[in-house]
Each structure stands twice: as structure tokens, then as C-alpha cells.
Amino acid sequence: MAKFTQKGKKGLPAISTASLPDIIFILLFFFMVVTVMRETELKVKNVLPKATELTKLENKELVSYIYIGEPTEQYVAKFGDAPRVQLNDSYANTNEIGTFVFAERAKLPTTEMRGAMVFALRIDEDVKMGIVTDVKYQLRKVNAFKINYSARPDEGAITQGE
């Protein structure tokens, strides 16, 4: 009878990593294609007024937008044509601005960032100042003193911060 002998232990062969970069790039492209950047749906008319001296905001992640204007055509039947305040994706009363400010501040990780938060008012050029004054008063009540008025450049405008 023949005797079978084992010639040393054979381990598992090494896993080939030659295709690993291909897999990583396929996953990268997949997530780039599938990811949707969140944009706010404007429910108010928002033609910004012209300005001659503008300054660009440095850190856009510390900016929260408050839109003020007349409702767009699809919302006029439901809300009328009086100027309204839009916070994120919904209409709001001026009384709800304090809650909005606290919620926006809570999204930021550090206290320093919360103190540097800017509230940008994007106001339609045809809106009367009454509702704007109400919004500013509500912001003042919750210690949101950093306010920015958004505008579009006029011919010959001077832009700082570029």
C-alpha cells in the first residue's frame, strides 16, 4: 500500500488587491451620481434689490436664509398676495422666527460657531418695510444680531471679499 505524505502546510493564498482601486472609484462615482444637494424651494417671489457696494460672505455654512416676499402663483390662492416669511421650505409667522433661530443654532456643533451665525434676509424688492421690521425685531429678541441683507450687483458695483 502506498503511503501519502504531506509536504508542509499550505496556507490560504493572499487576496488580490489589484481590483480594489476600481471598486473604490465605482463606489465614489455611484455616490456622486446618487447624492442630491438640498436646495430650498422658493415659495415667495424673490427679486433681490440692486446694490452698489457688496461684500461676499466668508463662511456659507454659518448662514441661514430668511425669505420675504409675496407668495408665488401656485400659493396665492391658499395664502393670498400679502408678503409672507419663508423659513426653510415652509411659510411662517414672524412669531416663529425665534424657534427657527434656536433650531438653526442647535444644528451647529460648537458655541463659537453658534455665536458667528449670520441670518441673511433675502427680501423681494417690492416688499414694504413693515414685515421686515417685524422680522428684525423677532431676531433681536433672540439675540441674533448678525444680519445680512442679500442684494444683486448694480452696474459698476464694488464687491469686497473676492
C-alpha positions as a Markdown table, in Angstrom:
| # | Residue | x | y | z |
|---|---|---|---|---|
| 1 | Met | 0.0 | 0.0 | 0.0 |
| 2 | Ala | 1.1 | 3.5 | -0.8 |
| 3 | Lys | 1.7 | 6.0 | 1.9 |
| 4 | Phe | 0.6 | 9.6 | 1.4 |
| 5 | Thr | 2.8 | 12.2 | 2.9 |
| 6 | Gln | 2.1 | 15.9 | 3.4 |
| 7 | Lys | 4.7 | 18.2 | 2.2 |
| 8 | Gly | 4.4 | 21.1 | 4.6 |
| 9 | Lys | 1.3 | 23.1 | 5.4 |
| 10 | Lys | -0.1 | 25.2 | 2.6 |
| 11 | Gly | -1.9 | 28.4 | 3.8 |
| 12 | Leu | -4.6 | 30.2 | 2.0 |
| 13 | Pro | -3.5 | 32.2 | -1.0 |
| 14 | Ala | -3.3 | 36.0 | -0.5 |
| 15 | Ile | -6.3 | 38.1 | -1.6 |
| 16 | Ser | -5.5 | 40.0 | -4.7 |
| 17 | Thr | -5.9 | 43.8 | -4.2 |
| 18 | Ala | -5.4 | 44.7 | -7.8 |
| 19 | Ser | -9.1 | 45.5 | -8.4 |
| 20 | Leu | -9.5 | 47.4 | -5.1 |
| 21 | Pro | -8.9 | 50.9 | -6.6 |
| 22 | Asp | -11.5 | 50.1 | -9.3 |
| 23 | Ile | -14.1 | 49.1 | -6.7 |
| 24 | Ile | -13.4 | 52.3 | -4.7 |
| 25 | Phe | -13.8 | 54.5 | -7.8 |
| 26 | Ile | -17.0 | 52.8 | -8.8 |
| 27 | Leu | -18.4 | 53.4 | -5.3 |
| 28 | Leu | -17.2 | 57.0 | -5.4 |
| 29 | Phe | -19.0 | 57.7 | -8.8 |
| 30 | Phe | -22.1 | 55.9 | -7.6 |
| 31 | Phe | -22.4 | 58.2 | -4.5 |
| 32 | Met | -21.6 | 61.3 | -6.6 |
| 33 | Val | -24.4 | 60.5 | -9.0 |
| 34 | Val | -27.0 | 59.4 | -6.4 |
| 35 | Thr | -26.4 | 62.2 | -3.9 |
| 36 | Val | -28.7 | 65.2 | -4.2 |
| 37 | Met | -27.7 | 68.6 | -2.8 |
| 38 | Arg | -30.5 | 70.1 | -0.8 |
| 39 | Glu | -31.9 | 73.3 | -2.2 |
| 40 | Thr | -34.7 | 75.4 | -0.7 |
| 41 | Glu | -37.8 | 75.5 | -2.8 |
| 42 | Leu | -38.8 | 79.2 | -3.0 |
| 43 | Lys | -42.4 | 79.7 | -2.3 |
| 44 | Val | -42.1 | 83.5 | -2.4 |
| 45 | Lys | -41.2 | 85.9 | -5.2 |
| 46 | Asn | -37.6 | 86.9 | -4.6 |
| 47 | Val | -36.2 | 89.5 | -6.9 |
| 48 | Leu | -33.4 | 91.0 | -4.9 |
| 49 | Pro | -32.8 | 94.7 | -4.9 |
| 50 | Lys | -29.7 | 96.2 | -6.6 |
| 51 | Ala | -26.8 | 97.5 | -4.6 |
| 52 | Thr | -23.6 | 99.4 | -5.4 |
| 53 | Glu | -21.3 | 98.2 | -2.6 |
| 54 | Leu | -21.4 | 94.5 | -1.8 |
| 55 | Thr | -19.5 | 92.2 | 0.5 |
| 56 | Lys | -19.3 | 88.4 | 0.0 |
| 57 | Leu | -20.0 | 86.2 | 2.9 |
| 58 | Glu | -17.0 | 84.2 | 4.0 |
| 59 | Asn | -18.4 | 81.0 | 5.6 |
| 60 | Lys | -21.6 | 79.9 | 3.9 |
| 61 | Glu | -22.2 | 77.1 | 6.4 |
| 62 | Leu | -22.9 | 79.6 | 9.1 |
| 63 | Val | -25.6 | 81.4 | 7.1 |
| 64 | Ser | -29.3 | 80.7 | 7.4 |
| 65 | Tyr | -31.7 | 82.4 | 5.0 |
| 66 | Ile | -35.0 | 84.1 | 5.7 |
| 67 | Tyr | -37.0 | 84.8 | 2.6 |
| 68 | Ile | -39.6 | 87.6 | 2.5 |
| 69 | Gly | -41.9 | 88.3 | -0.4 |
| 70 | Glu | -45.3 | 87.7 | -2.0 |
| 71 | Pro | -46.3 | 84.0 | -2.4 |
| 72 | Thr | -45.6 | 82.6 | -5.9 |
| 73 | Glu | -48.6 | 82.0 | -8.2 |
| 74 | Gln | -49.2 | 78.4 | -7.1 |
| 75 | Tyr | -49.6 | 79.6 | -3.4 |
| 76 | Val | -51.6 | 82.8 | -4.0 |
| 77 | Ala | -55.0 | 81.0 | -3.8 |
| 78 | Lys | -54.2 | 79.5 | -0.5 |
| 79 | Phe | -52.2 | 82.3 | 1.2 |
| 80 | Gly | -53.3 | 85.5 | -0.6 |
| 81 | Asp | -50.9 | 88.0 | -2.1 |
| 82 | Ala | -49.7 | 89.7 | 1.1 |
| 83 | Pro | -45.9 | 89.4 | 1.7 |
| 84 | Arg | -45.0 | 86.3 | 3.7 |
| 85 | Val | -42.0 | 85.0 | 5.5 |
| 86 | Gln | -40.5 | 81.7 | 4.4 |
| 87 | Leu | -38.2 | 79.8 | 6.8 |
| 88 | Asn | -36.5 | 76.8 | 5.1 |
| 89 | Asp | -39.3 | 75.2 | 3.0 |
| 90 | Ser | -42.4 | 76.5 | 4.7 |
| 91 | Tyr | -44.3 | 79.7 | 5.3 |
| 92 | Ala | -44.1 | 81.0 | 8.9 |
| 93 | Asn | -45.4 | 83.8 | 11.0 |
| 94 | Thr | -43.0 | 86.3 | 12.5 |
| 95 | Asn | -43.6 | 84.8 | 15.9 |
| 96 | Glu | -42.0 | 81.5 | 14.8 |
| 97 | Ile | -38.7 | 83.2 | 13.9 |
| 98 | Gly | -37.3 | 82.6 | 17.5 |
| 99 | Thr | -37.9 | 78.9 | 17.2 |
| 100 | Phe | -36.3 | 78.9 | 13.8 |
| 101 | Val | -33.2 | 80.7 | 15.2 |
| 102 | Phe | -32.8 | 78.2 | 18.1 |
| 103 | Ala | -33.2 | 75.2 | 15.7 |
| 104 | Glu | -30.6 | 76.6 | 13.3 |
| 105 | Arg | -28.2 | 77.3 | 16.1 |
| 106 | Ala | -28.7 | 73.7 | 17.5 |
| 107 | Lys | -27.5 | 72.3 | 14.2 |
| 108 | Leu | -24.0 | 73.7 | 14.7 |
| 109 | Pro | -21.5 | 71.7 | 16.8 |
| 110 | Thr | -19.7 | 74.4 | 18.8 |
| 111 | Thr | -20.7 | 77.5 | 20.8 |
| 112 | Glu | -18.2 | 79.7 | 18.8 |
| 113 | Met | -19.9 | 78.7 | 15.6 |
| 114 | Arg | -23.3 | 79.5 | 17.1 |
| 115 | Gly | -22.1 | 83.0 | 18.0 |
| 116 | Ala | -20.8 | 83.6 | 14.5 |
| 117 | Met | -24.1 | 82.5 | 12.8 |
| 118 | Val | -25.4 | 85.0 | 10.3 |
| 119 | Phe | -29.1 | 85.4 | 9.3 |
| 120 | Ala | -29.3 | 86.6 | 5.7 |
| 121 | Leu | -32.6 | 88.3 | 4.8 |
| 122 | Arg | -33.5 | 87.7 | 1.1 |
| 123 | Ile | -36.2 | 90.3 | 0.6 |
| 124 | Asp | -38.1 | 90.9 | -2.6 |
| 125 | Glu | -37.5 | 94.4 | -3.9 |
| 126 | Asp | -41.3 | 95.3 | -3.8 |
| 127 | Val | -41.9 | 94.4 | -0.2 |
| 128 | Lys | -42.8 | 97.1 | 2.3 |
| 129 | Met | -40.5 | 97.6 | 5.3 |
| 130 | Gly | -43.3 | 96.8 | 7.9 |
| 131 | Ile | -42.8 | 93.0 | 7.7 |
| 132 | Val | -39.0 | 93.4 | 7.5 |
| 133 | Thr | -39.1 | 95.5 | 10.7 |
| 134 | Asp | -41.2 | 92.7 | 12.4 |
| 135 | Val | -38.6 | 90.1 | 11.4 |
| 136 | Lys | -35.7 | 92.2 | 12.6 |
| 137 | Tyr | -37.5 | 92.7 | 16.0 |
| 138 | Gln | -38.0 | 89.0 | 16.4 |
| 139 | Leu | -34.3 | 88.3 | 15.6 |
| 140 | Arg | -33.3 | 90.9 | 18.1 |
| 141 | Lys | -35.4 | 89.3 | 20.8 |
| 142 | Val | -33.4 | 86.0 | 20.4 |
| 143 | Asn | -30.0 | 87.8 | 20.3 |
| 144 | Ala | -29.5 | 87.2 | 16.6 |
| 145 | Phe | -27.7 | 90.4 | 15.9 |
| 146 | Lys | -25.7 | 89.4 | 12.8 |
| 147 | Ile | -28.0 | 90.2 | 9.9 |
| 148 | Asn | -27.1 | 90.3 | 6.3 |
| 149 | Tyr | -29.2 | 91.9 | 3.5 |
| 150 | Ser | -28.8 | 90.0 | 0.3 |
| 151 | Ala | -28.7 | 92.0 | -2.9 |
| 152 | Arg | -27.7 | 91.7 | -6.6 |
| 153 | Pro | -24.9 | 93.8 | -8.0 |
| 154 | Asp | -25.7 | 97.0 | -9.9 |
| 155 | Glu | -23.7 | 98.2 | -12.9 |
| 156 | Gly | -20.3 | 99.4 | -11.6 |
| 157 | Ala | -20.8 | 97.7 | -8.2 |
| 158 | Ile | -17.9 | 97.4 | -5.9 |
| 159 | Thr | -17.6 | 93.9 | -4.5 |
| 160 | Gln | -15.4 | 93.2 | -1.4 |
| 161 | Gly | -14.2 | 89.8 | -0.2 |
| 162 | Glu | -13.5 | 88.2 | -3.6 |
